[in-house]
């Protein structure tokens, strides 16, 4: 990891282009270093007094952690009131933009399972390293050029001996006020649908008829276990990983029957 101490030199090396707002911290830019390396640059708002603690936490965590399913920190700059973090560039942006709210092509069930597996592998590594990545959402799961999923944004992560593994990735917002009352909260709707044997009713319409029932059933069972009220009743992330990998294996007959239509790439 590089510490960029000359801010002017850093900015001259980067072709800056605003990508999106990053909450209270600031904006994210795409850029290219002098050696041709594509990067993403997260810059704190100059007028903001927030983000210093998150900035330090991010550096401390990613200095210790390296894993294929975690976004890598390339370097940072802390000079003249500028706080900048530089990451590997993720070509396909965040998962949220591919699931809803855009005109991007719909993702196949196999792609979604592969993404869940990648996220589970990254979180399993963090948990076995005694770190918790708080508030995992589709917005902070990033996809590289091959749609490999990597967990990002560690500013509010922490170390702990107790783990809370309650989050579920799905093709709609977790709460949607425009929907009927029984569908408003995704977690509650999914649990009620699973208990009633009607899980197929809540899946993305683009996936209708493309998922083997046993694959969907295994995935649904895993999701419901993760949403148990008591932490002791929830599976470990290692168990979640095994279950989602098994759900993908149950889908394999479909993949083998039509490999082009169901490609995970």
ABEGO torsion letter per residue (X at the ends): XBBBABAAAAAAABBBBBABBBEAAEBBBBBBBAAGBBBBBBBBBAABABGAAAAAAAAAAAAABBBAABBBBABBBBBGGBBBBBBBBBAAEBAAAAABGBABBBBBAAAAAAAAAAAAAAAAAAAAAGBBBBGBBAAABBBBAAGBBBBBGAAABBBBABBBBABBBBABBABBAABBAAAABAAAAAAAAAAAGAAAAABBAAABGABBAAAAAAAAAAAAAAABABAAABBBAAAAAAAAAAAAAAAAAAAAABAAAABAX
